[in-house]
Amino acid sequence: MIYQNDILNLQSNIKEKIGQKIIVKGSLGRSRLFAEKATIEKAYPSFFLVKYDENERNVSYQYKDVLTRTVEVDVFDGTGYSPLVPPNIKHSKKDKIEITPQM
């Protein structure tokens, strides 16, 4: 589930990275994937704009696309690319923590 706070955190994180190089990864359908280098151009309340290096076209993405992992964004940190949103960690039932009320 995506919460409003998650979107606001991602939005401010992207605003801090305006002008930085990124790699955008996603699906074009039917097992066709893409990964292209781009630059974060602008951030708006419900979406952000990137400019692809290869063909210099602008494309907008919604924050929820990144949070739902419809689109993955890796940000260049000076030495390499790291994910903007950390990967999901799947927990097994053994990892489940139960909280019991104290009497």
A tleap script that builds the chain and sets N, CA, C and O, in Angstrom:
source leaprc.protein.ff14SB
mol = sequence {
  NMET ILE TYR GLN ASN ASP ILE LEU ASN LEU
  GLN SER ASN ILE LYS GLU LYS ILE GLY GLN
  LYS ILE ILE VAL LYS GLY SER LEU GLY ARG
  SER ARG LEU PHE ALA GLU LYS ALA THR ILE
  GLU LYS ALA TYR PRO SER PHE PHE LEU VAL
  LYS TYR ASP GLU ASN GLU ARG ASN VAL SER
  TYR GLN TYR LYS ASP VAL LEU THR ARG THR
  VAL GLU VAL ASP VAL PHE ASP GLY THR GLY
  TYR SER PRO LEU VAL PRO PRO ASN ILE LYS
  HIE SER LYS LYS ASP LYS ILE GLU ILE THR
  PRO GLN CMET
}
set mol.1.N position { 0.846 -1.171 0.000 }
set mol.1.CA position { 0.000 0.000 0.000 }
set mol.1.C position { 0.896 1.241 0.000 }
set mol.1.O position { 1.907 1.287 0.700 }
set mol.2.N position { 0.524 2.211 -0.768 }
set mol.2.CA position { 1.266 3.465 -0.849 }
set mol.2.C position { 0.564 4.504 0.017 }
set mol.2.O position { -0.646 4.707 -0.091 }
set mol.3.N position { 1.332 5.148 0.866 }
set mol.3.CA position { 0.805 6.181 1.733 }
set mol.3.C position { 1.231 7.550 1.222 }
set mol.3.O position { 2.236 7.676 0.523 }
set mol.4.N position { 0.465 8.567 1.572 }
set mol.4.CA position { 0.759 9.934 1.141 }
set mol.4.C position { 2.155 10.358 1.591 }
set mol.4.O position { 2.848 11.076 0.871 }
set mol.5.N position { 2.562 9.924 2.762 }
set mol.5.CA position { 3.878 10.269 3.288 }
set mol.5.C position { 4.993 9.695 2.390 }
set mol.5.O position { 6.026 10.335 2.194 }
set mol.6.N position { 4.771 8.478 1.845 }
set mol.6.CA position { 5.749 7.876 0.935 }
set mol.6.C position { 5.918 8.731 -0.316 }
set mol.6.O position { 7.037 8.936 -0.788 }
set mol.7.N position { 4.811 9.226 -0.848 }
set mol.7.CA position { 4.856 10.063 -2.043 }
set mol.7.C position { 5.563 11.378 -1.745 }
set mol.7.O position { 6.375 11.839 -2.548 }
set mol.8.N position { 5.267 11.984 -0.606 }
set mol.8.CA position { 5.906 13.249 -0.236 }
set mol.8.C position { 7.411 13.077 -0.035 }
set mol.8.O position { 8.191 13.943 -0.432 }
set mol.9.N position { 7.825 11.966 0.578 }
set mol.9.CA position { 9.256 11.704 0.762 }
set mol.9.C position { 9.950 11.520 -0.574 }
set mol.9.O position { 11.038 12.055 -0.787 }
set mol.10.N position { 9.330 10.763 -1.480 }
set mol.10.CA position { 9.912 10.547 -2.797 }
set mol.10.C position { 9.967 11.853 -3.580 }
set mol.10.O position { 10.950 12.137 -4.265 }
set mol.11.N position { 8.911 12.639 -3.474 }
set mol.11.CA position { 8.860 13.925 -4.178 }
set mol.11.C position { 10.002 14.837 -3.719 }
set mol.11.O position { 10.670 15.445 -4.555 }
set mol.12.N position { 10.236 14.940 -2.423 }
set mol.12.CA position { 11.320 15.797 -1.939 }
set mol.12.C position { 12.680 15.209 -2.310 }
set mol.12.O position { 13.619 15.954 -2.590 }
set mol.13.N position { 12.795 13.888 -2.315 }
set mol.13.CA position { 14.036 13.231 -2.717 }
set mol.13.C position { 14.368 13.528 -4.181 }
set mol.13.O position { 15.522 13.791 -4.522 }
set mol.14.N position { 13.362 13.485 -5.031 }
set mol.14.CA position { 13.565 13.775 -6.455 }
set mol.14.C position { 13.880 15.252 -6.662 }
set mol.14.O position { 14.712 15.590 -7.504 }
set mol.15.N position { 13.230 16.137 -5.906 }
set mol.15.CA position { 13.517 17.578 -6.024 }
set mol.15.C position { 14.978 17.867 -5.702 }
set mol.15.O position { 15.590 18.741 -6.316 }
set mol.16.N position { 15.539 17.136 -4.741 }
set mol.16.CA position { 16.949 17.319 -4.380 }
set mol.16.C position { 17.886 16.852 -5.490 }
set mol.16.O position { 19.038 17.279 -5.555 }
set mol.17.N position { 17.394 15.980 -6.356 }
set mol.17.CA position { 18.234 15.386 -7.392 }
set mol.17.C position { 18.003 15.981 -8.787 }
set mol.17.O position { 18.445 15.399 -9.778 }
set mol.18.N position { 17.335 17.102 -8.878 }
set mol.18.CA position { 17.123 17.747 -10.173 }
set mol.18.C position { 18.481 18.072 -10.790 }
set mol.18.O position { 19.356 18.646 -10.142 }
set mol.19.N position { 18.632 17.693 -12.053 }
set mol.19.CA position { 19.885 17.914 -12.760 }
set mol.19.C position { 20.820 16.716 -12.739 }
set mol.19.O position { 21.811 16.695 -13.469 }
set mol.20.N position { 20.522 15.718 -11.916 }
set mol.20.CA position { 21.385 14.551 -11.827 }
set mol.20.C position { 21.066 13.537 -12.917 }
set mol.20.O position { 19.938 13.453 -13.403 }
set mol.21.N position { 22.086 12.771 -13.286 }
set mol.21.CA position { 21.932 11.690 -14.259 }
set mol.21.C position { 21.245 10.504 -13.596 }
set mol.21.O position { 21.495 10.197 -12.430 }
set mol.22.N position { 20.382 9.846 -14.351 }
set mol.22.CA position { 19.673 8.670 -13.860 }
set mol.22.C position { 19.600 7.627 -14.968 }
set mol.22.O position { 19.872 7.917 -16.134 }
set mol.23.N position { 19.234 6.427 -14.589 }
set mol.23.CA position { 18.865 5.391 -15.545 }
set mol.23.C position { 17.428 5.014 -15.235 }
set mol.23.O position { 17.105 4.665 -14.099 }
set mol.24.N position { 16.565 5.083 -16.239 }
set mol.24.CA position { 15.165 4.725 -16.094 }
set mol.24.C position { 14.985 3.343 -16.704 }
set mol.24.O position { 15.372 3.103 -17.848 }
set mol.25.N position { 14.387 2.425 -15.920 }
set mol.25.CA position { 14.142 1.065 -16.390 }
set mol.25.C position { 12.654 0.785 -16.307 }
set mol.25.O position { 11.983 1.196 -15.361 }
set mol.26.N position { 12.148 0.083 -17.304 }
set mol.26.CA position { 10.733 -0.247 -17.306 }
set mol.26.C position { 10.409 -1.291 -18.340 }
set mol.26.O position { 11.299 -1.898 -18.936 }
set mol.27.N position { 9.129 -1.494 -18.547 }
set mol.27.CA position { 8.653 -2.503 -19.472 }
set mol.27.C position { 7.883 -1.853 -20.613 }
set mol.27.O position { 7.122 -0.906 -20.416 }
set mol.28.N position { 8.099 -2.384 -21.801 }
set mol.28.CA position { 7.344 -1.939 -22.972 }
set mol.28.C position { 6.278 -2.956 -23.350 }
set mol.28.O position { 5.653 -2.845 -24.405 }
set mol.29.N position { 6.072 -3.934 -22.502 }
set mol.29.CA position { 5.078 -4.969 -22.757 }
set mol.29.C position { 5.670 -6.168 -23.472 }
set mol.29.O position { 6.710 -6.068 -24.123 }
set mol.30.N position { 5.006 -7.291 -23.348 }
set mol.30.CA position { 5.408 -8.536 -24.017 }
set mol.30.C position { 6.882 -8.864 -23.829 }
set mol.30.O position { 7.594 -9.158 -24.789 }
set mol.31.N position { 7.325 -8.810 -22.594 }
set mol.31.CA position { 8.703 -9.163 -22.222 }
set mol.31.C position { 9.762 -8.256 -22.847 }
set mol.31.O position { 10.928 -8.639 -22.940 }
set mol.32.N position { 9.372 -7.079 -23.268 }
set mol.32.CA position { 10.343 -6.115 -23.808 }
set mol.32.C position { 10.649 -5.094 -22.727 }
set mol.32.O position { 9.765 -4.371 -22.270 }
set mol.33.N position { 11.905 -5.045 -22.325 }
set mol.33.CA position { 12.333 -4.127 -21.281 }
set mol.33.C position { 13.180 -3.017 -21.878 }
set mol.33.O position { 13.763 -3.180 -22.950 }
set mol.34.N position { 13.246 -1.894 -21.188 }
set mol.34.CA position { 14.126 -0.809 -21.626 }
set mol.34.C position { 14.896 -0.275 -20.429 }
set mol.34.O position { 14.440 -0.369 -19.289 }
set mol.35.N position { 16.051 0.278 -20.697 }
set mol.35.CA position { 16.872 0.968 -19.705 }
set mol.35.C position { 17.593 2.081 -20.454 }
set mol.35.O position { 18.426 1.816 -21.322 }
set mol.36.N position { 17.273 3.318 -20.119 }
set mol.36.CA position { 17.857 4.456 -20.826 }
set mol.36.C position { 18.381 5.492 -19.847 }
set mol.36.O position { 17.818 5.687 -18.770 }
set mol.37.N position { 19.466 6.154 -20.233 }
set mol.37.CA position { 20.031 7.226 -19.418 }
set mol.37.C position { 19.239 8.500 -19.647 }
set mol.37.O position { 18.802 8.793 -20.760 }
set mol.38.N position { 19.064 9.252 -18.566 }
set mol.38.CA position { 18.283 10.486 -18.630 }
set mol.38.C position { 18.773 11.434 -17.540 }
set mol.38.O position { 19.685 11.113 -16.777 }
set mol.39.N position { 18.151 12.602 -17.484 }
set mol.39.CA position { 18.426 13.608 -16.462 }
set mol.39.C position { 17.106 14.055 -15.871 }
set mol.39.O position { 16.135 14.256 -16.601 }
set mol.40.N position { 17.057 14.216 -14.549 }
set mol.40.CA position { 15.848 14.733 -13.911 }
set mol.40.C position { 15.766 16.224 -14.218 }
set mol.40.O position { 16.673 16.983 -13.873 }
set mol.41.N position { 14.692 16.638 -14.858 }
set mol.41.CA position { 14.535 18.038 -15.277 }
set mol.41.C position { 13.753 18.870 -14.265 }
set mol.41.O position { 14.231 19.911 -13.815 }
set mol.42.N position { 12.548 18.415 -13.906 }
set mol.42.CA position { 11.682 19.183 -13.013 }
set mol.42.C position { 10.858 18.229 -12.171 }
set mol.42.O position { 10.660 17.070 -12.535 }
set mol.43.N position { 10.376 18.733 -11.032 }
set mol.43.CA position { 9.492 17.965 -10.159 }
set mol.43.C position { 8.247 18.794 -9.876 }
set mol.43.O position { 8.335 19.961 -9.494 }
set mol.44.N position { 7.111 18.187 -10.064 }
set mol.44.CA position { 5.819 18.826 -9.821 }
set mol.44.C position { 5.103 18.065 -8.708 }
set mol.44.O position { 5.579 17.010 -8.291 }
set mol.45.N position { 3.969 18.574 -8.214 }
set mol.45.CA position { 3.282 17.901 -7.104 }
set mol.45.C position { 2.876 16.445 -7.376 }
set mol.45.O position { 2.910 15.632 -6.452 }
set mol.46.N position { 2.496 16.091 -8.602 }
set mol.46.CA position { 2.042 14.725 -8.840 }
set mol.46.C position { 2.896 13.940 -9.833 }
set mol.46.O position { 2.646 12.755 -10.055 }
set mol.47.N position { 3.894 14.575 -10.431 }
set mol.47.CA position { 4.763 13.873 -11.372 }
set mol.47.C position { 6.099 14.592 -11.479 }
set mol.47.O position { 6.258 15.713 -10.995 }
set mol.48.N position { 7.063 13.924 -12.125 }
set mol.48.CA position { 8.354 14.553 -12.385 }
set mol.48.C position { 8.724 14.331 -13.842 }
set mol.48.O position { 8.243 13.398 -14.485 }
set mol.49.N position { 9.574 15.187 -14.344 }
set mol.49.CA position { 9.923 15.202 -15.762 }
set mol.49.C position { 11.384 14.820 -15.934 }
set mol.49.O position { 12.257 15.343 -15.242 }
set mol.50.N position { 11.650 13.896 -16.870 }
set mol.50.CA position { 13.024 13.514 -17.190 }
set mol.50.C position { 13.274 13.767 -18.672 }
set mol.50.O position { 12.354 13.742 -19.489 }
set mol.51.N position { 14.541 14.011 -18.998 }
set mol.51.CA position { 14.932 14.226 -20.388 }
set mol.51.C position { 15.924 13.133 -20.752 }
set mol.51.O position { 16.995 13.030 -20.155 }
set mol.52.N position { 15.560 12.314 -21.741 }
set mol.52.CA position { 16.416 11.213 -22.168 }
set mol.52.C position { 17.610 11.749 -22.947 }
set mol.52.O position { 17.475 12.665 -23.758 }
set mol.53.N position { 18.787 11.165 -22.690 }
set mol.53.CA position { 20.027 11.614 -23.324 }
set mol.53.C position { 20.054 11.294 -24.817 }
set mol.53.O position { 20.445 12.129 -25.632 }
set mol.54.N position { 19.637 10.085 -25.166 }
set mol.54.CA position { 19.798 9.611 -26.547 }
set mol.54.C position { 19.020 10.438 -27.567 }
set mol.54.O position { 19.579 10.860 -28.580 }
set mol.55.N position { 17.760 10.668 -27.309 }
set mol.55.CA position { 16.944 11.384 -28.293 }
set mol.55.C position { 16.420 12.728 -27.779 }
set mol.55.O position { 15.631 13.389 -28.454 }
set mol.56.N position { 16.854 13.121 -26.601 }
set mol.56.CA position { 16.502 14.406 -25.995 }
set mol.56.C position { 14.997 14.667 -25.907 }
set mol.56.O position { 14.550 15.807 -26.035 }
set mol.57.N position { 14.239 13.630 -25.693 }
set mol.57.CA position { 12.796 13.813 -25.506 }
set mol.57.C position { 12.478 13.863 -24.022 }
set mol.57.O position { 13.161 13.240 -23.209 }
set mol.58.N position { 11.439 14.608 -23.676 }
set mol.58.CA position { 10.997 14.720 -22.292 }
set mol.58.C position { 9.865 13.742 -22.037 }
set mol.58.O position { 8.960 13.588 -22.857 }
set mol.59.N position { 9.930 13.081 -20.884 }
set mol.59.CA position { 8.892 12.130 -20.488 }
set mol.59.C position { 8.562 12.394 -19.031 }
set mol.59.O position { 9.450 12.664 -18.223 }
set mol.60.N position { 7.289 12.316 -18.703 }
set mol.60.CA position { 6.883 12.502 -17.312 }
set mol.60.C position { 6.520 11.150 -16.691 }
set mol.60.O position { 6.007 10.255 -17.361 }
set mol.61.N position { 6.800 11.034 -15.401 }
set mol.61.CA position { 6.459 9.842 -14.639 }
set mol.61.C position { 5.793 10.272 -13.350 }
set mol.61.O position { 6.152 11.294 -12.764 }
set mol.62.N position { 4.824 9.491 -12.911 }
set mol.62.CA position { 4.184 9.765 -11.639 }
set mol.62.C position { 4.999 9.130 -10.524 }
set mol.62.O position { 5.669 8.119 -10.735 }
set mol.63.N position { 4.944 9.717 -9.351 }
set mol.63.CA position { 5.669 9.175 -8.208 }
set mol.63.C position { 5.202 7.770 -7.881 }
set mol.63.O position { 5.997 6.928 -7.464 }
set mol.64.N position { 3.914 7.514 -8.068 }
set mol.64.CA position { 3.400 6.176 -7.757 }
set mol.64.C position { 3.977 5.125 -8.704 }
set mol.64.O position { 4.058 3.953 -8.338 }
set mol.65.N position { 4.382 5.521 -9.922 }
set mol.65.CA position { 5.027 4.575 -10.840 }
set mol.65.C position { 6.336 4.065 -10.256 }
set mol.65.O position { 6.681 2.896 -10.427 }
set mol.66.N position { 7.059 4.932 -9.573 }
set mol.66.CA position { 8.331 4.548 -8.957 }
set mol.66.C position { 8.065 3.710 -7.713 }
set mol.66.O position { 8.736 2.703 -7.488 }
set mol.67.N position { 7.089 4.121 -6.904 }
set mol.67.CA position { 6.789 3.398 -5.669 }
set mol.67.C position { 6.213 2.013 -5.921 }
set mol.67.O position { 6.444 1.093 -5.136 }
set mol.68.N position { 5.464 1.854 -7.010 }
set mol.68.CA position { 4.902 0.539 -7.340 }
set mol.68.C position { 5.849 -0.282 -8.203 }
set mol.68.O position { 5.553 -1.421 -8.563 }
set mol.69.N position { 6.989 0.310 -8.526 }
set mol.69.CA position { 8.035 -0.326 -9.321 }
set mol.69.C position { 7.600 -0.630 -10.750 }
set mol.69.O position { 8.115 -1.554 -11.380 }
set mol.70.N position { 6.648 0.151 -11.256 }
set mol.70.CA position { 6.312 0.099 -12.674 }
set mol.70.C position { 7.503 0.629 -13.459 }
set mol.70.O position { 7.811 0.157 -14.553 }
set mol.71.N position { 8.165 1.622 -12.872 }
set mol.71.CA position { 9.381 2.212 -13.429 }
set mol.71.C position { 10.425 2.208 -12.315 }
set mol.71.O position { 10.128 2.574 -11.178 }
set mol.72.N position { 11.640 1.795 -12.645 }
set mol.72.CA position { 12.734 1.844 -11.679 }
set mol.72.C position { 13.674 2.977 -12.064 }
set mol.72.O position { 13.963 3.186 -13.242 }
set mol.73.N position { 14.144 3.699 -11.064 }
set mol.73.CA position { 15.051 4.814 -11.303 }
set mol.73.C position { 16.316 4.588 -10.480 }
set mol.73.O position { 16.259 4.429 -9.261 }
set mol.74.N position { 17.450 4.577 -11.162 }
set mol.74.CA position { 18.750 4.493 -10.508 }
set mol.74.C position { 19.445 5.839 -10.680 }
set mol.74.O position { 19.522 6.360 -11.793 }
set mol.75.N position { 19.951 6.403 -9.586 }
set mol.75.CA position { 20.553 7.735 -9.587 }
set mol.75.C position { 22.076 7.612 -9.542 }
set mol.75.O position { 22.622 6.792 -8.803 }
set mol.76.N position { 22.753 8.440 -10.344 }
set mol.76.CA position { 24.209 8.461 -10.356 }
set mol.76.C position { 24.689 9.224 -9.126 }
set mol.76.O position { 24.321 10.380 -8.922 }
set mol.77.N position { 25.516 8.568 -8.303 }
set mol.77.CA position { 25.984 9.184 -7.061 }
set mol.77.C position { 27.439 9.642 -7.113 }
set mol.77.O position { 28.041 9.909 -6.073 }
set mol.78.N position { 28.002 9.732 -8.304 }
set mol.78.CA position { 29.382 10.165 -8.451 }
set mol.78.C position { 30.320 9.038 -8.846 }
set mol.78.O position { 31.293 9.255 -9.567 }
set mol.79.N position { 30.027 7.844 -8.375 }
set mol.79.CA position { 30.859 6.694 -8.719 }
set mol.79.C position { 30.088 5.614 -9.450 }
set mol.79.O position { 30.667 4.859 -10.231 }
set mol.80.N position { 28.799 5.530 -9.208 }
set mol.80.CA position { 27.964 4.512 -9.843 }
set mol.80.C position { 26.500 4.851 -9.656 }
set mol.80.O position { 26.152 5.904 -9.119 }
set mol.81.N position { 25.657 3.955 -10.100 }
set mol.81.CA position { 24.207 4.159 -9.993 }
set mol.81.C position { 23.655 3.340 -8.831 }
set mol.81.O position { 24.022 2.180 -8.642 }
set mol.82.N position { 22.770 3.962 -8.058 }
set mol.82.CA position { 22.105 3.264 -6.961 }
set mol.82.C position { 20.612 3.517 -7.063 }
set mol.82.O position { 20.200 4.574 -7.539 }
set mol.83.N position { 19.783 2.556 -6.621 }
set mol.83.CA position { 18.331 2.708 -6.748 }
set mol.83.C position { 17.794 3.888 -5.946 }
set mol.83.O position { 18.212 4.126 -4.812 }
set mol.84.N position { 16.877 4.611 -6.539 }
set mol.84.CA position { 16.223 5.720 -5.850 }
set mol.84.C position { 15.347 5.188 -4.719 }
set mol.84.O position { 15.311 5.753 -3.626 }
set mol.85.N position { 14.642 4.092 -4.999 }
set mol.85.CA position { 13.807 3.433 -3.997 }
set mol.85.C position { 14.438 2.075 -3.725 }
set mol.85.O position { 14.628 1.291 -4.655 }
set mol.86.N position { 14.771 1.777 -2.461 }
set mol.86.CA position { 15.402 0.491 -2.170 }
set mol.86.C position { 14.511 -0.674 -2.574 }
set mol.86.O position { 13.287 -0.546 -2.575 }
set mol.87.N position { 15.117 -1.815 -2.919 }
set mol.87.CA position { 14.313 -2.974 -3.323 }
set mol.87.C position { 13.448 -3.481 -2.177 }
set mol.87.O position { 13.766 -3.295 -1.003 }
set mol.88.N position { 12.345 -4.128 -2.550 }
set mol.88.CA position { 11.466 -4.720 -1.545 }
set mol.88.C position { 12.178 -5.852 -0.834 }
set mol.88.O position { 12.907 -6.629 -1.451 }
set mol.89.N position { 11.962 -5.939 0.454 }
set mol.89.CA position { 12.492 -7.059 1.229 }
set mol.89.C position { 11.311 -7.938 1.582 }
set mol.89.O position { 10.375 -7.504 2.253 }
set mol.90.N position { 11.366 -9.174 1.125 }
set mol.90.CA position { 10.277 -10.093 1.414 }
set mol.90.C position { 10.593 -10.842 2.702 }
set mol.90.O position { 11.694 -11.365 2.876 }
set mol.91.N position { 9.634 -10.885 3.583 }
set mol.91.CA position { 9.802 -11.568 4.853 }
set mol.91.C position { 9.022 -12.867 4.839 }
set mol.91.O position { 7.930 -12.950 4.277 }
set mol.92.N position { 9.586 -13.853 5.450 }
set mol.92.CA position { 8.867 -15.115 5.575 }
set mol.92.C position { 8.014 -15.062 6.831 }
set mol.92.O position { 8.120 -14.129 7.627 }
set mol.93.N position { 7.176 -16.061 7.002 }
set mol.93.CA position { 6.327 -16.104 8.189 }
set mol.93.C position { 7.166 -16.244 9.452 }
set mol.93.O position { 6.742 -15.828 10.529 }
set mol.94.N position { 8.365 -16.833 9.325 }
set mol.94.CA position { 9.242 -16.986 10.484 }
set mol.94.C position { 9.718 -15.626 10.977 }
set mol.94.O position { 9.977 -15.459 12.169 }
set mol.95.N position { 9.836 -14.655 10.080 }
set mol.95.CA position { 10.323 -13.327 10.440 }
set mol.95.C position { 9.257 -12.454 11.083 }
set mol.95.O position { 9.555 -11.372 11.589 }
set mol.96.N position { 8.027 -12.920 11.063 }
set mol.96.CA position { 6.912 -12.119 11.570 }
set mol.96.C position { 7.079 -11.895 13.068 }
set mol.96.O position { 7.325 -12.830 13.829 }
set mol.97.N position { 6.943 -10.657 13.465 }
set mol.97.CA position { 7.057 -10.307 14.882 }
set mol.97.C position { 5.667 -10.137 15.431 }
set mol.97.O position { 4.850 -9.396 14.883 }
set mol.98.N position { 5.407 -10.823 16.509 }
set mol.98.CA position { 4.098 -10.707 17.151 }
set mol.98.C position { 4.261 -9.881 18.410 }
set mol.98.O position { 5.191 -10.086 19.190 }
set mol.99.N position { 3.362 -8.964 18.591 }
set mol.99.CA position { 3.377 -8.127 19.781 }
set mol.99.C position { 2.212 -8.567 20.664 }
set mol.99.O position { 1.054 -8.561 20.245 }
set mol.100.N position { 2.541 -8.943 21.872 }
set mol.100.CA position { 1.490 -9.362 22.804 }
set mol.100.C position { 1.299 -8.269 23.841 }
set mol.100.O position { 2.270 -7.689 24.326 }
set mol.101.N position { 0.059 -7.991 24.177 }
set mol.101.CA position { -0.192 -6.940 25.166 }
set mol.101.C position { 0.338 -7.348 26.538 }
set mol.101.O position { 0.249 -8.510 26.935 }
set mol.102.N position { 0.888 -6.373 27.248 }
set mol.102.CA position { 1.355 -6.640 28.614 }
set mol.102.C position { 0.242 -6.356 29.592 }
set mol.102.O position { -0.536 -5.415 29.435 }
set mol.103.N position { 0.188 -7.200 30.609 }
set mol.103.CA position { -0.868 -7.015 31.624 }
set mol.103.C position { -0.320 -6.487 32.890 }
set mol.103.O position { -1.068 -6.274 33.845 }
savepdb mol mol.pdb
quit
